[in-house]
Amino acid sequence: MTERESRHDDERDRYADRGEAPLAGYAALAGAYATGATVFTAAARRRGVRVPDRVPPWDVALLGVATFKASRLLTRDKVTSFLRAPFTRRQEEGPGSEVMDAPRGRGVRRAVGELISCPFCTAAWVAGALVCSYVAVPRATRLVCAGLGAVTVADGLQYAWSTTQEAGEG
């Protein structure tokens, strides 16, 4: 085998479904996301829900902060570990009430484990749900997002307080 053929095989193996990159699972998740967006769009259209002509910058910021916090809660919070447990295993404790989980299994199970243990990955799903909610019930969605925003501010204050206390003691 030539060096070029060997390199080509190595590149192909990077995407082999051997526990590292469950491509079929990723495809299933992408399909589920696209199906959810399509079903929402069809249902909204059938019910006469109008998509806003524009989204004010304040709402974009509010949705962004809420997406950040909700994705952290789903992927890192101890209390939501029961949702992740079938797809992940506890790897280590993090700061505050956060934990680090690692995906387990193969195929779709591993793909779901990777999704729900990654705040960046989960953020796309959370943002999709919040945007759909914003279109359907904007006032209620703003209220939920404001609550998640308040928790984000409270977390920042908790970390600032802890840092101040530790600096005073040290």
HELIX and SHEET records of a PDB file:
HELIX    1   1 GLU A    3  ASP A   13  1                                  11    
HELIX    2   2 LEU A   23  ARG A   47  1                                  25    
HELIX    3   3 PRO A   57  ARG A   76  1                                  20    
HELIX    4   4 SER A   81  ARG A   84  1                                   4    
HELIX    5   5 GLY A  107  ILE A  116  1                                  10    
HELIX    6   6 PRO A  119  ALA A  136  1                                  18    
HELIX    7   7 PRO A  138  GLU A  169  1                                  32    
SHEET    1   A 2 THR A  88  GLU A  93  0                                        
SHEET    2   A 2 VAL A  99  PRO A 103 -1                                        
END                                                                             
